Amino acid sequence: MLTPAGRRPWTFYVLAGLFTLFVIFLYGPMISIFILSFQGPTGGLVFPLRDPGFTWFHALFGQARTGDVGGAFSRSLPLALVVMVLTVLISVSAGFAFRRRFRGASAIFFTAITSLIVPGLVLSIGILVTFREVFGLPVRWYSSGLAAHLTWTLPFGLLIMFAVLGRLNPSWEEAAHDLGASRWQTVSQVLVPIVFPGMIAVALFGFTLSYDEFPRSWLTVGSKNTLPIEIWTMTTNVTSPALYALGTVTTAVSFVVIAIALGSIWVIQRRRSRRG
Amino acid sequence: MLKPSESPGVTGSGEIRLTGVTKRFGETVAVRAIDLTIPHGSYCCLVGPSGCGKTTILRMIAGHEQPTEGDIRIGGDPVVGLPPVRRGTAMMFQNYALFPHLNVRDNVAFYLKMRGVAKAERRARADEMLARVQLDHLADRMPAQLSGGQQQRVALARALITNPRVLLLDEPLSALDEFLRLRMRGELKGLQNELGITFVHVTHTQPEAIALADMVVVMDHGRIEQAGPAEEIFARPRTPYVARFMGGQNVLAGIAAREGGGLSLTTPEGWVFHAPATHPEARDGQPWAMAIRRDRIALSRGAGEPGALGPNAVAGTVTATEYQGTFVKVSLEVPGLAGFVANIPDHAWFAERFRPGDAVTARWQGQDVHVLDRADSAGDADPYGGGEH
């Protein structure tokens, strides 16, 4: 946007400055941690970087003093994957159910959304008490922990599906019916392929929200920690750059998952337009 | 030509017969006790304002809605409750409803895929159909990469590959610009001639209906106001509503008096309209209505009093003129007559022009006056405020 004189207005510089600050705050810490994770054996928690190498990555998986990172990862990853699959299945089915107005639709919707508002730590305590004291069930990452994570991912998944299905033209279903598709063929040949990118988005949210979740995991995963809790524990008793190495590894896992998801969308779309 | 149908039991006549068809949505009645027969191989246009029930009728013929009451037969077979493919109908949706995830060829081949036709064969047949609509060069494109007119052809090919005996078109031209609309209009008509199947076309545009249809069905409030050939609907409308909706007519209302074989109407202002024919239900002293075509009116300069002018003449003031190429549309303000318009041929106009504010007298021949079948009711307000036709 240029002024009649051909110069940019002053608001451009103000907004550009704000955006620069935003980018620095967003990526600065992440990049600092990434760089510091390659700190040499004699280096400390802060700059400068001395003898960069993989010392602390080895320490992460090699030594007991940094905590049970491998074990925490072996719980967090399957938990996030299970949460992802359940979130997709439940959100997609619920989203389709909500396309038709039914009695109590708003009540059910708001009931499902409320868990976004309830503070996570409070919910964590509530789930602990309910599982252990009320039902006498074991408190583990795969039982109460899974339930706690679903209270967080399902409302997000549902909201995304609402946005996706809101753009789903009802005449596509009618056209399929008109062309002789059965109910099941309409779902498998028309509806699911069209909403597939939305389903990937729900899956990504489900995975990352669970993989990162601290407050709802805090009291609900039992005696064995998930990764965010393990990291939090480490900040209190580990004072080495191994913490940064852990940060780099977990972030890398998240990126890999996102890359796989986006890559699969890209491949599917290419295959579709090629299939011809 | 198209290959023989593979659908079981859907060949044969495309005559559509609706008997006592009513459709209710909750408390709302969309279609009220309709009786309608659309002959095999005809081009039928359902026309009316939004919410008049025309789309609901189309969707009931297609099988996307079920009638609350009544019977629908296609080629003599009762079809209520049957899915669309078993009816031998194919529908072209208003915004074409092309599947966004399939390319043009796969969109057209969708019906064959659902029927389990092998890949190579269904592609070959889709390409054949695309060649018919001159789109074979775009078979690998995605729908989003096509223009509106191209999307429409794809939708047409996708519907025709089912080899229907009835093609149902829901406002097929409304998404196109004026130039393309006229071109596609011609192509639809040509296609219907070539295929010889029944086309049912829903539109809210009167010229579209008149240009295309062998049979025009004018609807209002879930009822059929009049059904017949285009020239009959246009030149001899039955009701004040049809006269106004189709355009081209001025509705004249007054108190009836039968004279010989003819009928006279007198307005409270003193205008007198006379027609050589009458209507059997018109009673002396009761209100009744007539219509005079806008292009059968002559204008001359000068005011006049109702008593002095004689029958079939009114005096008023020009409020607006609109040049239309072959004629000029002159709007008059006449006491007691709302929205009176005279269409003056261009040669007459260039001989004597009128400007807004001029006092003029409008005259017409009694033989051009057409008696309607009822009085003009207040609820019959012109839906298009005078229109442009």
Interface residues (C-beta under 8 A of the other chain):
Chain A: N169 S171 W172 E174 A175 A176 H177 D178 L179 G180 A181 S182 Q185 Q189 V190 P193 I194 F196 R272 S273 R275 G276
Chain B: A62 G63 H64 P83 P84 V85 T89 A90 M91 F93 Q94 N95 A97 L98 F99 P100 H101 L102 N103 R105 D106 F110 Y111 K113 M114 R115 A139 D140 M142 R158 A159 T162
